[in-house]
Amino acid sequence: MTCLDRFMAAVNAHDLMAMEREMHFPHVRIALGTIVTYSERGSNPLDLFERLQREDGWHRSEWIDKNIVQGDGNKVHVAVRYRRLRRDGSVIGDYDSLYVLTHLHDRWGIQA
């Protein structure tokens, strides 16, 4: 859960490098009917924050809930619910997702 909290802090700081430190690569994202694989650090889209701001007026996000639904000492599946907010605190939306975290190279990271 600490990995996820550091990831969210990096998102809110608009710090792509800090986000990537909480990820393992290759990193897989399944969303909106597409599967995208980021093969290595630096392969994330660099316009992420600008796009979210432009499309929805996004300012920050927050976890609503995080629950490990399956796992062992090397991999966990975490059902999450998070909220995107505008600068004035109004809610853009609440989103459900499933994160897969793996323990590789002596650290936990988000793999998918």
N, C-alpha and C positions, 0 to 999 in steps of 0.2 A: 504494500500500500504506500510505502514511503516513495518508491519509484514513481507511482502515479501522482503523488502529491508534488514531487519535484517537477514532473512533466507539466502539470497544470500551472505551476508557478512560472515555468519557462514560457508556456503559451501566453500567459497574462503579461509577461515581461516582453513579449514579442521577440524572444530570443531563440532563433532557429537552432543555433549551435547547442544551446543548453537542452533544447528538446531532443536533439539527436543523441546527446549523451545518455538519455534515458531510453533509447531504442537499441534494438539489435538489428543487424543487417545480414542478409537481405530482410527487408521489412515489407510486410504485405498489408494492403488496405483494400477492403471490400466495401464498397459503398455505391449507392445509386445504380446498381446493376453492373458495376464494373469492378474488375480486379486489377490493382496497380501494385507492382513490385518496385520498391526502391532498393537498388542493388547495393548501395554503399552510402556512407555519409556524404552529404552535399548533393544528393540526388532528389531531395524533397523540393517541391516547387517553392521558389523564393518569394513569390507574390502572395503567399498564403494570407498574411495579415492584412495586406492592402485589399485583397479580394473580399475577405469577410467584412471589412469596414465598408467597402464600396457597396456590396450587395445588401447588407442588413443593418449597417450602422453599428456593427459589433465593436464592443470595447473590451470585454473580459468574459471569462467563463468560470463556472464553479461546479464542483462535484455536488450532487444531491445525494447519491447513494453509490456505494461500491461493495459488492459481495462476491467473495470467491465461491464459485459454483462447482468447481472441479479442480483437482490438482494433486501434485506430489512435490517432492523436493527439487524438481527440475523444471516444472511447468505448471502454471495455474491459469485457469480461465476466470476472468473477473467480469461479472455483469455490472455495468455502470449506467448511471443516469446522470447527465450533466445539463447545465443550463447556460445558454448564451445570453448576455445582457448588453444593453446599450450604455453609453456614458451616464445617462440620467437614471439608470437602474431599471428601466423598463425591460421586460422579458422579450427576447426574440423567440425563444422556444426552448423546450426541454427535449432531450434526445436520449434514446437508449442505445447501448452498444455493448459488444462483447470484446474485451481485450484479452489477448493471449500474451502472457509474460513468461519468459524463459530465463533460466539461470545458466548463463554461459560465461566463461572467462572470469569466474569468481564474482559475478554481479548479476543482479536481476535487471532485465530490460524488456521493453515492449517489443514483441516480435510481430504482432498482427493486431 
